[in-house]
Amino acid sequence: MKSKLFGSNPQRSGELNISEDKRVNVKRVRINSGRTKGDFLALFLGPLLDVVDSPLADVIELSEKVKNELEALGIYKGPVEWRVEQCDKGSSDVQINFTAVEKLWDGRLASHVGSSAWDVDLRLQCLNPLGRGERLSLNAEREFLQTRGNAFSATFHKPTLHNYRHIDGEASVFQRENDCFWSRYVETQRGMSTAINFTSSLGRHTAAYEAVWREIEPYKAVDLMEIRNEAGNTVKQSLRHSVTNDSRDNVLEPKRGSLVRFVTEVMGLLGGDTLGIKNQLDLEFNYSLLNDLVVTAGLQTGHLNSVGTRSSIADRFFYGGPTTVRGFDLNGLGPGRREVMLGGNLYYGMGVHARYRLYPWRREEQTDETMCASFHLFSTLGNLVNVDNRLGMTRTLSELLDTKATRLSLGFGVSLATKGFPFPARAEFNFAFPIKYQAQDNQRKGPQFGIGLNFL
C-alpha cells in the first residue's frame, strides 16, 4: 500500500507529550492511500497544512473533520484512523498520520424508503477506478407498497472540493417504469441526466439537466378519452435547480428546526415536445412546547405553467394520500372522473400536527436515537386544480383557495421513525376522517398506513 506525504521531508517521529492547550504547527500529513491520487487527497488534507501556531485541541478537531470527509467518500473499508505525533521531542511541530484501507468493489441488496415508496435496491459499484474518489454504479430497483414500478440505471459519480466546499458531479443513463394506477396508465422513461451538487450559504443545491423519452400506455380496460388521448411517445428536455435548507435536529421525528425546499424546472428550452416552467415549494416548522410535546406546521405548493400547448399528464401534479393530505388514497385528490385521477397544474397543502413522544421513555434521551415512536393528532387540508394559465393571478388564486373546493381531514395515529433497521424511514399508522371532499375524490376513511421520508 502506498503512503503519500504532504509537507516537508519526514523526520523521525517522537512520542506526543503536549497538552491540548499548547500551540503547535502542523509540519507534515501522511496517509496510506492505495490508488488515490495525491492531488485529490491534497484537497481534503490541505486545511491541516495551513495550521500554524494553533492550539492542539483545534488540530484534533480539524483532523476529526478531515476523517469524516474522507469516510464520506465511501471508498474505504471501515473507519479512517488518524493520530498526531511530534516531529521531534520537545518540538511544537507535529505530524498527522491517517490510515485507511481502500476497497475496489462494493455490492449490496438493500431496502430503503423514498418519498412515497419502499424500494428494494440491487447495487454493484466500482469504487475509485481513476484514483480521485469516483464511483461507477449499476442499479436495479423495485418499488412496493404505495407506488409500484421498477428502474435500471448506470451512474458515474465524481466528488471534489472547491474552497473547502464539497462539489459532486454525476452522469447517468436510466430506464424507469412507473405503474400510475391512480390514473390507470403505465409510463416508461428512458433517458440520461447530469447533475452537480454543491453547498452555499442558502443550503444544498442541485443543478441538473435531463433528456428523457417517455411512453404512456393506458390500461386496456380504460375507456376514458382523457387518458387514452395521452397514449404515445413524447420527448422532454429540462433544466432543474433545487435548493434545500434543513435545520431540523432530526429529519424523521424533529423536535425543533425548519425545512425550506424550492425546486424550479424549465422544460423545452433545449428542445422536446414539452414547453413550460414547473415550481414547487416545501416548508416545515417544528416547535417544542414541552420536553416531549412538539407542534409541526407544514406547507406544500406547486405550479405548472405550460406554454403553447396543454400539459401532458406525465408533467401534472397529483396530490393527496397517507404522506400529504390524509384521508384520501394516494394521489386521490383533485380533478378526475370515475375514480380515475387526471391531475392538475396548481396545488397546495397545509398540515398541523401535535406529537407526543412515547418511546424512548427516558426524557433525557437525545434526538439521535435510532428509533422513536410518537402519538399525534393532525389536521391537513389542501386543493389541486387545473386552471387556465392565461387567467390573472387573482382569478387563479381564488380558484385554488376556494373554501368550497378545499379538502379537509382530521385524525390521529402513531408514527414510528427509525434511522437504522431495517432502513431509515418513518411510518404512520393513522385513523383519518375526511371532513370536506369532492365527489370525484378517492377517499380513505378510517385506518391508513403511510411510509416515507417526506411528510406534510
Disulfide bonds with the S-S distance in Angstrom:
none
